[in-house]
Amino acid sequence: MSAKYSNKMIVIGGGVIGVATLAALCSKGVPAVLLEAGDDLALETSFANGGMMSASQPEPWNGSGALGHLLTSLFHPSSAMKMHWSVLPELTGWGLKFLANSFGAVAQRSAESNFKLARYSAECTAQLVQAHNLQFDHANNGSLKVFSSKLEFEKSRKMAERLQEFGLSFELLDHAGAIAVEPALCCTQDHIAGAIYYPDDGIGDVRKFTLELAKQAVKAGGEIKLCSKVTGLIVEAGQVVGIKSNTKKMFGDVIVCAGTSASSLLASIGIKLPVQPVKGYSITLKAANLLEEMPKMPVINEAKHIAISPIGDRLRVVGTAEFAGYDHSLPPERLQLLTTTFNKIYPHLSNKLDWQKALSWAGLRPMSADGIPILGKSPMDGLWLNCGHGHLGWTMAAGSAQLLVDIITGTAPAIEIAAYGFDRC
């Protein structure tokens, strides 16, 4: 911490990333306070996402073919990855970096870096769950990715084989093998050209996890202030020394875990953070009546960028990647993509669910230009970053928090951290 100010560290953002950071600080005996603009924790991107603890899915979304997909999507409202004309000016600089990182060896290195952090984070999460007996509708039955074409199957198979040397476990399956692993697929209307089962993946309600972990952080001495919107950072002599909020000023070193709001906050002090919102949707259905028919694990439809996750007694359909700025609206045609995919994968379950009472939601994933999170020191002393986790925020939360706190406290990190630093940006 800064020598001039010995106040509590200030964590900005009350989603799973911010709360995990607060908990990690408290576990090391570092005084800390978390500020959340909303009236409760985990009401944004952590609220109703897919809930998949999926180290198996580390590929950034700016993979091979991204440019073609995005250009085509300008004219097709039903594209799984969708670009809107209105946001093109905002994405110019970030978008060029996004595409520059989408080729060959660069994309492969990004996937490897994400996998290393995600795998480490899964271990950290398991330790937290065991240490505090956290209850959040979690299960560890693995996940299943299904493919409608051999080409997509082969691409993912090659990636899985490359990541195998770093510890990824997987099993290649045909149509019958996929149904054997997930019997709920027995009536799927899609032909499964191939599937990959990842036994180490898990599932859980991210919001429940966040609230449970927040209780533990407070027990360990952490402080949480709701309805505290940070309006600016206080800079003195080129160093961040505190924050201004809607209620008061606070002094201390600052950790930004503010999701898609991080970029504008840092821009106010001249730091360009290459993070943009990528919109995703979910539909949550009560499914307690399904009993033995309930799917056991998340099933990911690779072509549609859509997954169906069993979370406790609910089924959640989640997915698509939409570049729509900071828009939280729920266009019916985008939600219909989720409904249609569900009906094809689980046609025998669809009419047993009450779609009229389903919860529809949209969240903004904070995506960095190279698809890798940004952790550690910022260009200014007194300011730390834990940002840009994209579609892997829940998966990477505990590990990112632990690595950052190790950096802050001078502890040797468990994995190499160079790939996640701001200086690469």
For each residue, the residues with C-beta under 8 A, 3 or more apart:
1: 5 6 9 252 253 408
2: 5 239 241 252 253 381 382
3:
4: 239 241
5: 1 2 241 242 251 252 253 382
6: 1
7: 10 31 242 250 251 252
8: 31 32 33 223 252
9: 1 25 30 31 32 33 252 253 254 255 408
10: 7 32 33 35 242 243 250 252 253 254 255
11: 18 21 22 25 32 33 34 35 255 257
12: 18 34 35 230 243 254 255 256 257 258 265
13: 17 18 34 35 36 256 257 258 259 261 262
14: 18 19 34 35 36 37 38 40 41 42 43 210 214 224 226
15: 18 19 41 42 44 45 46 210 257 259 393
16: 19 20 42 46 206 209 210 213 393 394 397
17: 13 20 21 257 259 386 387 389 393 397 400 401
18: 11 12 13 14 15 21 22 34 36 257 258 386
19: 14 15 16 22 23 34 41 42 210 213 214 217
20: 16 17 23 24 213 397 398 400 401
21: 11 17 18 24 25 34 255 257 386 400 401 404 405
22: 11 18 19 25 26 32 34 214 217 222 224
23: 19 20 26 27 128 213 214 216 217 220 222 401
24: 20 21 27 28 398 401 402 404 405
25: 9 11 21 22 28 30 31 32 222 405 408
26: 22 23 29 30 32 217 220 221 222
27: 23 24 220 405
28: 24 25 405 409 411
29: 26 221
30: 9 25 26 405 408 409
31: 7 8 9 25 221
32: 8 9 10 11 22 25 26 222 223
33: 8 9 10 11 222 223 224 225 250 252
34: 11 12 13 14 18 19 21 22 217 222 223 224 225
35: 10 11 12 13 14 225 228 229 230 243 245 250
36: 13 14 18 40 41 224 225 226 227 228
37: 14 227 228 229 230
38: 14 41 43 44 226 227
39: 43 226 227
40: 14 36 43 226
41: 14 15 19 36 38 46 207 210 211 214 224 226
42: 14 15 16 19 46 47 206 207 210 211
43: 14 38 39 40 46 47
44: 15 38 47 259 363 364
45: 15 49 259 260 363 364 365 366 393
46: 15 16 41 42 43 49 206 207 210 393 394
47: 42 43 44 206 207 361 363
48: 207 282 284 316 318 359 361 363
49: 45 46 206 280 282 318 363 393 394
50: 282 298 307 309 316 318 319
51: 203 204 205 206 298 309 311 316 394
52: 57 143 201 202 203 298 307 309 394 395
53: 122 125 138 201 202 203 204 394 395
54: 57 118 143 198 201 298 392 395
55: 58 115 118 119 121 122 168 200 201 395
56: 143 145 160 168 170 196 198 200 201
57: 52 54 145 300 391 392
58: 55 111 112 113 114 115 118 163 392
59: 63 107 110 111 114 159 371
60: 63 101 102 107 110 111 114 370 371 372 390
61: 66 81 278 321 367 371 390 391
62: 66 98 99 101 102 107 369 370 371
63: 59 60 66 102 107
64: 102 103 107 155
65: 68 69
66: 61 62 63 69 70 81 98 99 102
67: 70 71 99 102
68: 65 71 72
69: 65 66 72 73 79 81
70: 66 67 73 74 81 83 323
71: 67 68 74 83
72: 68 69 75 76 79
73: 69 70 76 79 81 82 83
74: 70 71 83 84 85
75: 72
76: 72 73 79 82
77: 82 333 334
78: 333 337
79: 69 72 73 76 82
80: 303 304 305 306 319 320 321 337
81: 61 66 69 70 73 305 320 321 322
82: 73 76 77 79 320 321 322 323 324 334
83: 70 71 73 74 87 88 323
84: 74 87 88 322 323 324 325
85: 74 88
86: 324 325
87: 83 84 90 91 323 324 325
88: 83 84 85 91 92 95
89: 92
90: 87 94 276 325
91: 87 88 94 95 98 276 323
92: 88 89 95 96
93: 96 97 274
94: 90 91 97 98 274 276 369
95: 88 91 92 98 99
96: 92 93 99 100
97: 93 94 100 101 274 369 370
98: 62 66 91 94 95 101 102 369 370
99: 62 66 67 95 96 102
100: 96 97 103 106
101: 60 62 97 98 106 107 110 369 370 371
102: 60 62 63 64 66 67 98 99 106 107
103: 64 100 106 107
104: 107 108
105: 108 109
106: 100 101 102 103 109 110 370
107: 59 60 62 63 64 101 102 103 104 110 111
108: 104 105 111 112 162
109: 105 106 112 113 419
110: 59 60 101 106 107 113 114 370 371 372
111: 58 59 60 107 108 114 115 159 162 163
112: 58 108 109 115 116 162 163 166
113: 58 109 110 116 117 372 419 420
114: 58 59 60 110 111 117 118 371 372 392 396
115: 55 58 111 112 118 119 163 166 167 168
116: 112 113 119 120 166 415 416 419
117: 113 114 120 121 373 396 399 400 403 415 420
118: 54 55 58 114 115 121 122 392 395 396 399
119: 55 115 116 122 123 166 167 168
120: 116 117 123 124 399 403 414 415
121: 55 117 118 124 125 395 396 397 398 399 400 402
122: 53 55 118 119 125 126 200 202 395 399
123: 119 120 126 127 399
124: 120 121 127 128 398 399 401 402
125: 53 121 122 128 129 397 398 399
126: 122 123 129 130
127: 123 124 130 131
128: 23 124 125 131 132 134 213 216 398
129: 125 126 132 133 134 138
130: 126 127 133
131: 127 128
132: 128 129 212 213 216
133: 129 130
134: 128 129 138 209 212 213 216
135: 138 208 212
136: 204 205 206 208 209 212
137: 203 204 205 208 311 312
138: 53 129 134 135 202 203 204 205 209
139: 202 203 204 296 297 310
140: 201 202 203
141: 202 203 296 297
142: 181 197 198 199 200 201 202 297
143: 52 54 56 197 198 201 203 297 298 299 300
144: 173 178 181 182 195 196 197 198 297 298 299 300
145: 56 57 156 195 196 198 299 300 302
146: 178 185 190 192 194 195 299 300 301 302 345
147: 150 152 153 156 192 193 194 195 302 303
148: 152 190 191 192 193 301 302 303
149: 152 153 193 303
150: 147 153 154 193 194
151: 154 155
152: 147 148 149 155 156 193 302 303
153: 147 149 150 156 157 193 194 195 196
154: 150 151 157 158 194
155: 64 151 152 158 159
156: 145 147 152 153 159 160 196 302
157: 153 154 160 161 172 194 196
158: 154 155 161 162
159: 59 111 155 156 162 163
160: 56 156 157 163 164 168 170 196
161: 157 158 164
162: 108 111 112 158 159 165
163: 58 111 112 115 159 160 166 167 168
164: 160 161 167 168 169 170
165: 162
166: 112 115 116 119 163
167: 115 119 163 164
168: 55 56 115 119 160 163 164 198 200
169: 164 198 199 200
170: 56 160 164 196 197 198 199
171: 177 181 196 197 199
172: 157 194 195 196
173: 144 177 178 180 181 194 195 196 197
174: 177 178 192 194 195
175: 178 179 191 192 193 195
176: 179 180
177: 171 173 174 180 181 195 197
178: 144 146 173 174 175 181 182 185 192 195 197
179: 175 176 182 183 185 186 188
180: 173 176 177 183
181: 142 144 171 173 177 178 195 197 297
182: 144 178 179 185 295 296 297 299
183: 179 180 186 296
184: 293 294 295 296 346 349
185: 146 178 179 182 188 192 299 345 346
186: 179 183 348
187: 346 347 348
188: 179 185 192 344 345 346 347
189: 343 344 345 347
190: 146 148 301 344 345
191: 148 175
192: 146 147 148 174 175 178 185 188 195
193: 147 148 149 150 152 153 175
194: 146 147 150 153 154 157 172 173 174
195: 144 145 146 147 153 172 173 174 175 177 178 181 192
196: 56 144 145 153 156 157 160 170 171 172 173
197: 142 143 144 170 171 173 177 178 181
198: 54 56 142 143 144 145 168 169 170 201
199: 142 169 170 171
200: 55 56 122 142 168 169
201: 52 53 54 55 56 140 142 143 198 297 298
202: 52 53 122 138 139 140 141 142
203: 51 52 53 137 138 139 140 141 143 297 298 309 310 311
204: 51 53 136 137 138 139 208 209 311 394
205: 51 136 137 138 208 209 311 312
206: 16 42 46 47 49 51 136 209 210 394
207: 41 42 46 47 48 210 211
208: 135 136 137 204 205 211 212
209: 16 134 136 138 204 205 206 212 213 394
210: 14 15 16 19 41 42 46 206 207 213 214
211: 41 42 207 208 214 215
212: 132 134 135 136 208 209 215 216
213: 16 19 20 23 128 132 134 209 210 216 217
214: 14 19 22 23 41 210 211 217 218 224
215: 211 212 218 219
216: 23 128 132 134 212 213 219 220
217: 19 22 23 26 34 213 214 220 222 224
218: 214 215 221 222 223 224
219: 215 216
220: 23 26 27 216 217
221: 26 29 31 218
222: 22 23 25 26 32 33 34 217 218
223: 8 32 33 34 218
224: 14 22 33 34 36 41 214 217 218
225: 33 34 35 36 228
226: 14 36 38 39 40 41
227: 36 37 38 39 246 247
228: 35 36 37 225 245 246 247
229: 35 37 245 246
230: 12 35 37 233 243 244 245 258 265
231: 244 245 246
232: 243 244 265 268
233: 230 240 242 243 244 254 265 266 268 269 383
234: 240 241 242 243 244 249 251
235: 238 239 240 241 269 380
236: 239 241
237:
238: 235 380 381
239: 2 4 235 236 380 381 382
240: 233 234 235 253 254 269 378 380 381 382 383
241: 2 4 5 234 235 236 251 252 382
242: 5 7 10 233 234 249 250 251 252 254
243: 10 12 35 230 232 233 234 249 250 254
244: 230 231 232 233 234 249
245: 35 228 229 230 231 248 249 250
246: 227 228 229 231
247: 227 228
248: 245
249: 234 242 243 244 245
250: 7 10 33 35 242 243 245
251: 5 7 234 241 242
252: 1 2 5 7 8 9 10 33 241 242
253: 1 2 5 9 10 240 382 383 384 408
254: 9 10 12 233 240 242 243 382 383 384
255: 9 10 11 12 21 384 385 386 404
256: 12 13 262 265 266 378 383 384 385 386 387
257: 11 12 13 15 17 18 21 262 386 387
258: 12 13 18 230 261 262 265 387
259: 13 15 17 44 45 262 364 366 387 393
260: 45 263 275 276 277 326 364 365 366
261: 13 258 264 265
262: 13 256 257 258 259 265 266 273 275 366 385 387 388
263: 260 266 267 272 273 274 275 276
264: 261 267 268
265: 12 230 232 233 256 258 261 262 268
266: 233 256 262 263 269 271 272 273 378
267: 263 264 270 271 272 273
268: 232 233 264 265
269: 233 235 240 266 380
270: 267
271: 266 267 378 379 380 383
272: 263 266 267 425
273: 262 263 266 267 374 385 387 388 425
274: 93 94 97 263 368 369 370 388 425
275: 260 262 263 366 367 368 369 374 387 388
276: 90 91 94 260 263 323 366 367 369
277: 260 324 325 326 364 365 366 367
278: 61 321 322 323 364 365 367 390 391
279: 320 321 322 323 324 327 328 362 363 364 365
280: 49 318 319 320 321 322 362 363 364 365 391
281: 318 319 320 322 330 334 335 337 338 360 361 362
282: 48 49 50 316 317 318 319 338 360 361 362 363
283: 316 317 318 335 338 339 342 358 359 360 361
284: 48 311 314 315 316 358 359 361
285: 314 315 316 317 353 354 355 358
286: 289 313 314 353 354 357
287: 290 294 310 313 314 315 349 353
288: 313
289: 286 352
290: 287 293 294 315 349 352 353
291: 294
292:
293: 184 290 348 349 352
294: 184 287 290 291 310 313 315
295: 182 184 299 308 310 315 346
296: 139 141 182 183 184 310
297: 139 141 142 143 144 181 182 201 203 310
298: 50 51 52 54 143 144 201 203 307 308 309 310
299: 143 144 145 146 182 185 295 307 308 345
300: 57 143 144 145 146 306 307
301: 146 148 190 304 305 306 307 319 341 345
302: 145 146 147 148 152 156 305
303: 80 147 148 149 152
304: 80 301 319 320 337 341
305: 80 81 301 302 319 320 321
306: 80 300 301 317 318 319 320 337 338 341
307: 50 52 298 299 300 301 317 318 319
308: 295 298 299 315 316 317 318 341 342 345 346
309: 50 51 52 203 298 315 316 318
310: 139 203 287 294 295 296 297 298 314 315
311: 51 137 203 204 205 284 314 315 316
312: 137 205
313: 286 287 288 294
314: 284 285 286 287 310 311
315: 284 285 287 290 294 295 308 309 310 311 342 349 353
316: 48 50 51 282 283 284 285 308 309 311
317: 282 283 285 306 307 308 338 339 341 342
318: 48 49 50 280 281 282 283 306 307 308 309 338
319: 50 80 280 281 282 301 304 305 306 307 337 338 341
320: 80 81 82 279 280 281 304 305 306 334 337 338
321: 61 80 81 82 278 279 280 305 365 391
322: 81 82 84 278 279 280 281 334
323: 70 82 83 84 87 91 276 278 279
324: 82 84 86 87 277 279 327
325: 84 86 87 90 277
326: 260 277 364
327: 279 324
328: 279 362 364
329: 362
330: 281 334 335 360 361 362
331: 334 335
332: 335 336
333: 77 78 336 337
334: 77 82 281 320 322 330 331 337 338
335: 281 283 330 331 332 338 339 360
336: 332 333 339 340
337: 78 80 281 304 306 319 320 333 334 340 341
338: 281 282 283 306 317 318 319 320 334 335 341 342
339: 283 317 335 336 342 343 355
340: 336 337 343 344
341: 301 304 306 308 317 319 337 338 344 345
342: 283 308 315 317 338 339 345 346 350
343: 189 339 340 346 347 350
344: 188 189 190 340 341 347
345: 146 185 188 189 190 299 301 308 341 342
346: 184 185 187 188 295 308 342 343 349 350
347: 187 188 189 343 344 350
348: 186 187 293 352
349: 184 287 290 293 315 346 352 353
350: 342 343 346 347 353 355
351:
352: 289 290 293 348 349
353: 285 286 287 290 315 349 350 358
354: 285 286 357 358
355: 285 339 350 358
356:
357: 286 354
358: 283 284 285 353 354 355
359: 48 283 284
360: 281 282 283 330 335
361: 47 48 281 282 283 284 330
362: 279 280 281 282 328 329 330
363: 44 45 47 48 49 279 280 282
364: 44 45 259 260 277 278 279 280 326 328
365: 45 260 277 278 279 280 321 389 390 391 393
366: 45 259 260 262 275 276 277 387 388 389 390 393
367: 61 275 276 277 278 371 388 390 391
368: 274 275 371 372 373 374 387 388 390 425
369: 62 94 97 98 101 274 275 276 425
370: 60 62 97 98 101 106 110 274 424
371: 59 60 61 62 101 110 114 367 368 390
372: 60 110 113 114 368 388 419 420 424
373: 117 368 386 387 388 389 390 392 396 400 420
374: 273 275 368 385 386 387 388 420 421 422 425
375: 385 386 387 400 403 404 407 417 420 421
376: 384 385 403 404 407 417 420 421 422
377: 381 383 384 385 407 421 422
378: 240 256 266 271 383 384 385 422
379: 271 422
380: 235 238 239 240 269 271 383
381: 2 238 239 240 377
382: 2 5 239 240 241 253 254
383: 233 240 253 254 256 271 377 378 380
384: 253 254 255 256 376 377 378 404 407 408
385: 255 256 262 273 374 375 376 377 378 422
386: 17 18 21 255 256 257 373 374 375 400 401 404
387: 17 256 257 258 259 262 273 275 366 368 373 374 375
388: 262 273 274 275 366 367 368 372 373 374
389: 17 365 366 373 392 393 396 397 400
390: 60 61 278 365 366 367 368 371 373 393
391: 57 61 278 280 321 365 367
392: 54 57 58 114 118 373 389 395 396
393: 15 16 17 45 46 49 259 365 366 389 390 396 397
394: 16 46 49 51 52 53 204 206 209 397
395: 52 53 54 55 118 121 122 392
396: 114 117 118 121 373 389 392 393 399 400
397: 16 17 20 121 125 389 393 394 400 401
398: 20 24 121 124 125 128 401 402
399: 117 118 120 121 122 123 124 125 396 402 403
400: 17 20 21 117 121 373 375 386 389 396 397 403 404 420
401: 17 20 21 23 24 124 386 397 398 404 405
402: 24 121 124 398 399 405 406 414
403: 117 120 375 376 399 400 406 407 413 414 415 417 420
404: 21 24 255 375 376 384 386 400 401 407 408
405: 21 24 25 27 28 30 401 402 408 409 411
406: 402 403 409 411 412 413 414
407: 375 376 377 384 403 404 410 411 413 417
408: 1 9 25 30 253 384 404 405
409: 28 30 405 406
410: 407
411: 28 405 406 407
412: 406
413: 403 406 407 416 417
414: 120 402 403 406
415: 116 117 120 403
416: 116 413 419
417: 375 376 403 407 413 420 421
418: 421 424
419: 109 113 116 372 416 424
420: 113 117 372 373 374 375 376 400 403 417
421: 374 375 376 377 417 418 424
422: 374 376 377 378 379 385 425
423:
424: 370 372 418 419 421
425: 272 273 274 368 369 374 422
